[in-house]
Amino acid sequence: MALRALTNVKTLGRLRHQQIRGLQTFTLPDLSYDYGALEPAISGEIMQLHHQKHHQTYITNYNKALEQLDDAIAKGDASTAVKLQSAIKFNGGGHVNHSIFWKNLAPTHEGGGEPPHGSLGWAIDQHFGSMEKLVAKMNAEGAAVQGSGWVWLAVDKELKRLVVETTANQDPLVTKGASLVPLVGIDVWEHAYYLQYKNVRPDYLKNIWKVINWKYASEVYEKECP
Ligand SMILES: [Fe+2]
């Protein structure tokens, strides 16, 4: 079946995975910066907990659900296969979303917070009026997400236009449209900011822009809209 892999450890797209009992499973991706490198915008304590505990838990539960799905398919157990879909969506979405999130951040000495100057910067001005207006829109929509979720800047690769979207829980952006490609995804779950910002989401949103990796967002945008 599609989930089976021939090699022990390799990279598929952006997600690392490995083979356990013949079933392809996923592993926690390394960060390209130290946990404390985003301070003071995001504390090292939050980064370590977020990466090692929260993201790892999504991966562990995703792998478990995939193994159960593999067993259910092998046994022809359609009912269990269907029942597992919500766990796969939630935990798999958590893995996909966090894998993007870490790339959306960069220390200031590596360009974090530096606004895009190329075609993405131009497109932001065209679609939203200015970078300041885009930030205000994403902060407002991110603050308004009820419970847990994400706020995204994305490019619609079919229409070649920028959009701001939100998703609930760990729904990945693709659930809002197959042609949407995430450029910047901001995690607005409490676990992303409660230790440092005392559950005040707007303060977290205000500060996270100081470490947003616009270089990464620009590279994705230019690939989708050459
Ligand atoms: Fe998170």
Residues whose N, C-alpha, C, O or C-beta is under 5 A from the ligand:
A	BS01	LIG	D187 W189 A192
